[in-house]
Amino acid sequence: MRNYRLIAPMLLSVGLVALPALLPEAHAALPEVQSPAPGMARVWFLRTSGLTDSSAGAAPMLFANGTPLAALPVGSEFFHDFPAGTYRFTVQPYGPGTGEADTVQLAAGTQTYLEVNWLAGWEEGYPGSGPTSDRFFIQTMAPQPAEAYLADLTNLGAR
């Protein structure tokens, strides 16, 4: 009887050590994405779903220096590689236009994150803004929170 008291804990230990080898390997949520070509900078465009976002069905068009890039539905992201330089990024306003833009200097080999938000005009300081003045804004986002969001967003790939 004493032998069984020693064998049971040993078998349990061996089973716990071997268990991870039997489980399927976990895969990363994001697909493998190649680095930008030399001389290029990568810009990620993100649109998280906020609790106050009343524009959930809208997919605003994004622009770089006035050239259309792609539409960005809620809960998604995509990237675009640009030659190094200065770019003015805008988003389709879906309401009274504000001329709101984010001008970014892109250096070769860097990654920049731009988030599209649906905000009240008064939050952005537009005078006379009322409850119907909500609109899209595009803003630079810090890398750490942006990279954390990427895993939870639908990846639309390169655009």
URGIDA-V175261 format. One record per backbone hydrogen bond with DSSP energy under -1.0 kcal/mol. CO is the residue of the C=O (numbers start at 1). NH is the residue of the N-H. E is the energy in kcal/mol with one decimal. If there is no record, write none. Layout:
BEGIN
co={CO:CO}
nh={NH:NH}
e={E:E}
END
This chain:
BEGIN
co={3:4:6:7:8:9:10:11:12:13:14:15:19:37:39:40:41:42:43:44:45:46:47:50:52:55:60:61:62:63:64:67:70:75:76:77:78:79:80:82:85:87:88:89:90:93:102:104:106:107:110:112:113:114:115:117:119:120:121:122:126:130:135:137:139:142:143:144:145:146:149:154:157}
nh={7:8:10:11:12:13:14:15:16:17:18:19:22:40:84:109:82:112:80:114:78:116:75:53:54:58:72:92:69:90:67:64:62:154:47:156:45:159:43:41:106:104:65:102:63:136:89:87:85:110:42:44:141:46:139:137:135:123:126:125:129:133:119:117:115:146:147:148:149:150:152:77:79}
e={-1.9:-2.0:-1.3:-2.7:-2.2:-2.2:-2.3:-2.3:-2.2:-1.9:-2.1:-1.6:-1.4:-2.0:-1.7:-3.3:-3.0:-2.5:-2.1:-3.2:-1.7:-2.9:-2.1:-1.0:-1.1:-2.2:-1.8:-2.7:-3.3:-1.9:-2.0:-2.4:-2.2:-2.7:-1.9:-3.4:-3.1:-2.3:-2.5:-3.2:-3.5:-2.9:-2.9:-2.3:-2.7:-1.1:-2.5:-2.8:-1.8:-1.8:-2.6:-3.2:-3.0:-2.8:-2.4:-2.5:-2.5:-1.1:-2.1:-1.0:-1.3:-1.8:-2.6:-2.6:-3.2:-1.8:-3.0:-1.5:-1.9:-1.6:-1.8:-2.4:-1.8}
END
